[in-house]
Amino acid sequence: MLHNLDVIIKHAEQNCKSHGARLTIKRKQVLASLVQSEKALSAYDLIELYLTNFGEKIPAMSVYRILDFLENENLVHKLNLANKYVACSHITCSHAHGVPQFLICSSCNQVKEITINKSTIAELKSNVEQAGFHLVTPQLEMNCICHTCLSTAA
């Protein structure tokens, strides 16, 4: 996992550099925390994790600014349903990505990012417009139960 994390961080650095942005040490550390997490994390989860992993307190406003930067660089996604963040599962890909759909376990907060078929999004967009609305973001988030939580609940 550590080797994979190094590859992910290096790719993220190159991505930022190509846009004229810089992946600072704290940005790398927050991104690494999200990459290594098995679940979605809130800004306050990240503050606690940062203190545990790096022995330093980081102010909430700094975490929110870092998350905003990482989101703008397409390195993390904000999950509005859970008000939490996850690392993009396609950081090391160099091809264009489809519209993300997030399956969020309401029990353990594990998140799986999958891609929605373009024709499905086109149909949803058409339905939205027919209803008199404009689609702002096609990102979908679904409240689910993962197989692990489902099997332990039974």
Buried (B, 14 or more C-beta within 10 A) or exposed (E): EEEEEEEBBEBBBEBBEEEEBEBEEBBBBBBBBBBBBEBBBBBEBBBEBBEEEBEEEBEEEBBEEBBEBBBEBBBBBBBEEBEBBBBBBBBEEEEEEBBBBBBBBBBBBBBBBEEBEEEBBEEBBEEBEEEEEEEEEBBBBEEBBBEEBEEEEE
